[in-house]
């Protein structure tokens, strides 16, 4: 079991495949992340030394998912994985 915030850049494609329920590992790029940002209504801001990606509830009074990374792409993907799979996932058993 691993917390989404602890996923490495190398682990993200596999975790993203699980979140998207795909049979193949997706390529993480801005085309994919842009679609995810727009579809999932994820906000992305630069905060000091890192990027923060968050999904805010419809009322705007708290976040449903928040992830940060030095890479904007990683922050977006981690936030999406958290939205779809929760805070902790098991990469070994694909759960």
Residue, then its C-alpha position, 0 to 999 in steps of 0.5 A: x500500500x502506498x499513499x498517493x502523495x508518495x508515488x514516484x514519477x516512475x510509478x505514476x503511469x501504472x497508477x494512472x492506468x488503474x485510475x483510468x481503468x485502462x489495460x495499457x499504460x498511458x503516456x503522461x503529457x500535457x495533452x492528457x493532463x489538459x484533458x484531465x484538468x478540464x474534465x475533472x475541474x482540477x485547479x493548478x497553482x504554483x505555490x512557493x516551490x511546488x505545484x498544487x493541484x486540487x479538486x474543490x467541492x461544488x460549494x467551493x468551501x473545501x477541497x476534495x483532493x489535493x496533491x503537490x509536486x515540483x512538477x505540474x504534471x505529477x501534481x495533476x496526475x496525483x490529484x486525479x488518481x486520488x479523486x478516482x482511487x482514494x488516498x492510498x492504493x495497492x500497486x502490487x494487486x492493482x487495487 
